[in-house]
Amino acid sequence: MGKGIFGGMFDFNGDGKMSAFERAAEFQFLHDVVMADEADDELSAAGLDRDELSWMDADERRAALEDAGLDPSDFDDDF
């Protein structure tokens, strides 16, 4: 089965093989990284900064996203 994309980082039981669960965890991690990058790109294109948004309370963040023409519900899991 191999060591996976990240060189065995997700070989939780240390047996040198990737089980179905370990492979799923690895792919979920990769998916989350790619999606975060896409969200960052979308925020940057709208002139927003993820760090600044994370310091805002929920109402301020929602207003900033709406003012930038973005759907705040698309970013519910990001903050």
PyRosetta script that sets phi, psi and omega in degrees:
from pyrosetta import init, pose_from_sequence

init()
pose = pose_from_sequence("MGKGIFGGMFDFNGDGKMSAFERAAEFQFLHDVVMADEADDELSAAGLDRDELSWMDADERRAALEDAGLDPSDFDDDF")
pose.set_psi(1, -20.6)
pose.set_omega(1, 175.4)
pose.set_phi(2, 85.4)
pose.set_psi(2, -179.2)
pose.set_omega(2, -176.8)
pose.set_phi(3, -95.0)
pose.set_psi(3, -3.9)
pose.set_omega(3, 178.1)
pose.set_phi(4, 85.3)
pose.set_psi(4, 178.7)
pose.set_omega(4, -176.0)
pose.set_phi(5, -65.5)
pose.set_psi(5, -36.2)
pose.set_omega(5, -175.1)
pose.set_phi(6, -101.2)
pose.set_psi(6, 25.8)
pose.set_omega(6, 173.4)
pose.set_phi(7, 65.7)
pose.set_psi(7, 35.5)
pose.set_omega(7, 176.7)
pose.set_phi(8, 89.1)
pose.set_psi(8, 5.9)
pose.set_omega(8, 179.6)
pose.set_phi(9, -58.8)
pose.set_psi(9, -28.3)
pose.set_omega(9, -178.6)
pose.set_phi(10, -101.2)
pose.set_psi(10, 14.4)
pose.set_omega(10, 174.3)
pose.set_phi(11, -82.0)
pose.set_psi(11, 77.3)
pose.set_omega(11, -171.2)
pose.set_phi(12, -62.0)
pose.set_psi(12, -35.0)
pose.set_omega(12, -177.8)
pose.set_phi(13, -91.4)
pose.set_psi(13, -2.0)
pose.set_omega(13, 174.1)
pose.set_phi(14, 67.7)
pose.set_psi(14, 24.4)
pose.set_omega(14, -179.0)
pose.set_phi(15, -89.1)
pose.set_psi(15, 0.3)
pose.set_omega(15, 178.7)
pose.set_phi(16, 83.2)
pose.set_psi(16, 1.1)
pose.set_omega(16, 179.2)
pose.set_phi(17, -125.8)
pose.set_psi(17, 151.0)
pose.set_omega(17, 178.8)
pose.set_phi(18, -98.2)
pose.set_psi(18, 114.7)
pose.set_omega(18, 175.2)
pose.set_phi(19, -75.7)
pose.set_psi(19, 171.9)
pose.set_omega(19, 178.5)
pose.set_phi(20, -60.1)
pose.set_psi(20, -41.1)
pose.set_omega(20, 179.1)
pose.set_phi(21, -64.1)
pose.set_psi(21, -45.0)
pose.set_omega(21, -179.0)
pose.set_phi(22, -63.6)
pose.set_psi(22, -40.1)
pose.set_omega(22, 177.9)
pose.set_phi(23, -66.6)
pose.set_psi(23, -39.3)
pose.set_omega(23, 178.3)
pose.set_phi(24, -64.0)
pose.set_psi(24, -41.4)
pose.set_omega(24, 178.1)
pose.set_phi(25, -62.8)
pose.set_psi(25, -40.9)
pose.set_omega(25, 179.1)
pose.set_phi(26, -63.4)
pose.set_psi(26, -45.4)
pose.set_omega(26, -179.7)
pose.set_phi(27, -69.0)
pose.set_psi(27, -35.0)
pose.set_omega(27, 176.6)
pose.set_phi(28, -64.2)
pose.set_psi(28, -41.7)
pose.set_omega(28, 177.7)
pose.set_phi(29, -61.0)
pose.set_psi(29, -47.0)
pose.set_omega(29, 179.5)
pose.set_phi(30, -60.5)
pose.set_psi(30, -44.0)
pose.set_omega(30, 178.2)
pose.set_phi(31, -59.4)
pose.set_psi(31, -45.6)
pose.set_omega(31, -179.3)
pose.set_phi(32, -62.3)
pose.set_psi(32, -39.4)
pose.set_omega(32, 179.2)
pose.set_phi(33, -65.2)
pose.set_psi(33, -45.8)
pose.set_omega(33, -179.3)
pose.set_phi(34, -64.1)
pose.set_psi(34, -43.3)
pose.set_omega(34, -179.2)
pose.set_phi(35, -65.8)
pose.set_psi(35, -37.5)
pose.set_omega(35, 177.9)
pose.set_phi(36, -63.9)
pose.set_psi(36, -40.6)
pose.set_omega(36, 178.3)
pose.set_phi(37, -62.8)
pose.set_psi(37, -41.9)
pose.set_omega(37, 179.2)
pose.set_phi(38, -65.5)
pose.set_psi(38, -39.7)
pose.set_omega(38, 178.1)
pose.set_phi(39, -65.0)
pose.set_psi(39, -42.0)
pose.set_omega(39, 177.7)
pose.set_phi(40, -60.9)
pose.set_psi(40, -41.8)
pose.set_omega(40, 178.5)
pose.set_phi(41, -61.9)
pose.set_psi(41, -42.5)
pose.set_omega(41, -179.5)
pose.set_phi(42, -66.1)
pose.set_psi(42, -41.3)
pose.set_omega(42, 177.8)
pose.set_phi(43, -64.7)
pose.set_psi(43, -43.9)
pose.set_omega(43, -179.9)
pose.set_phi(44, -62.0)
pose.set_psi(44, -41.7)
pose.set_omega(44, 179.6)
pose.set_phi(45, -62.8)
pose.set_psi(45, -28.1)
pose.set_omega(45, 179.2)
pose.set_phi(46, -89.0)
pose.set_psi(46, 0.8)
pose.set_omega(46, 178.8)
pose.set_phi(47, 82.7)
pose.set_psi(47, 20.5)
pose.set_omega(47, -179.2)
pose.set_phi(48, -110.2)
pose.set_psi(48, 156.2)
pose.set_omega(48, 179.5)
pose.set_phi(49, -119.1)
pose.set_psi(49, 129.9)
pose.set_omega(49, -177.6)
pose.set_phi(50, -57.9)
pose.set_psi(50, -42.8)
pose.set_omega(50, -178.9)
pose.set_phi(51, -62.6)
pose.set_psi(51, -45.1)
pose.set_omega(51, 179.1)
pose.set_phi(52, -62.3)
pose.set_psi(52, -41.5)
pose.set_omega(52, 178.4)
pose.set_phi(53, -64.0)
pose.set_psi(53, -36.3)
pose.set_omega(53, -178.0)
pose.set_phi(54, -69.0)
pose.set_psi(54, -23.6)
pose.set_omega(54, 178.5)
pose.set_phi(55, -81.4)
pose.set_psi(55, -16.1)
pose.set_omega(55, -179.0)
pose.set_phi(56, -80.0)
pose.set_psi(56, 155.4)
pose.set_omega(56, 171.9)
pose.set_phi(57, -77.4)
pose.set_psi(57, 171.4)
pose.set_omega(57, -172.5)
pose.set_phi(58, -59.1)
pose.set_psi(58, -39.8)
pose.set_omega(58, -178.4)
pose.set_phi(59, -68.9)
pose.set_psi(59, -41.3)
pose.set_omega(59, 178.0)
pose.set_phi(60, -64.7)
pose.set_psi(60, -41.8)
pose.set_omega(60, -179.7)
pose.set_phi(61, -63.7)
pose.set_psi(61, -44.7)
pose.set_omega(61, 179.3)
pose.set_phi(62, -59.3)
pose.set_psi(62, -45.3)
pose.set_omega(62, -179.6)
pose.set_phi(63, -63.8)
pose.set_psi(63, -42.3)
pose.set_omega(63, -179.9)
pose.set_phi(64, -63.7)
pose.set_psi(64, -42.2)
pose.set_omega(64, 179.2)
pose.set_phi(65, -65.8)
pose.set_psi(65, -43.6)
pose.set_omega(65, 178.8)
pose.set_phi(66, -64.3)
pose.set_psi(66, -41.3)
pose.set_omega(66, 178.7)
pose.set_phi(67, -62.0)
pose.set_psi(67, -29.8)
pose.set_omega(67, 179.2)
pose.set_phi(68, -84.6)
pose.set_psi(68, -0.4)
pose.set_omega(68, 178.6)
pose.set_phi(69, 83.1)
pose.set_psi(69, 19.2)
pose.set_omega(69, 179.7)
pose.set_phi(70, -105.4)
pose.set_psi(70, 154.0)
pose.set_omega(70, 177.1)
pose.set_phi(71, -86.2)
pose.set_psi(71, 112.2)
pose.set_omega(71, -177.5)
pose.set_phi(72, -57.4)
pose.set_psi(72, -29.9)
pose.set_omega(72, -179.6)
pose.set_phi(73, -66.5)
pose.set_psi(73, -20.6)
pose.set_omega(73, 176.9)
pose.set_phi(74, -70.1)
pose.set_psi(74, -15.1)
pose.set_omega(74, -175.4)
pose.set_phi(75, -117.7)
pose.set_psi(75, 15.5)
pose.set_omega(75, -178.3)
pose.set_phi(76, -56.2)
pose.set_psi(76, -38.0)
pose.set_omega(76, -176.8)
pose.set_phi(77, -85.8)
pose.set_psi(77, -2.4)
pose.set_omega(77, -174.4)
pose.set_phi(78, -91.0)
pose.set_psi(78, -16.8)
pose.set_omega(78, -175.4)
pose.set_phi(79, -129.5)
pose.dump_pdb("model.pdb")
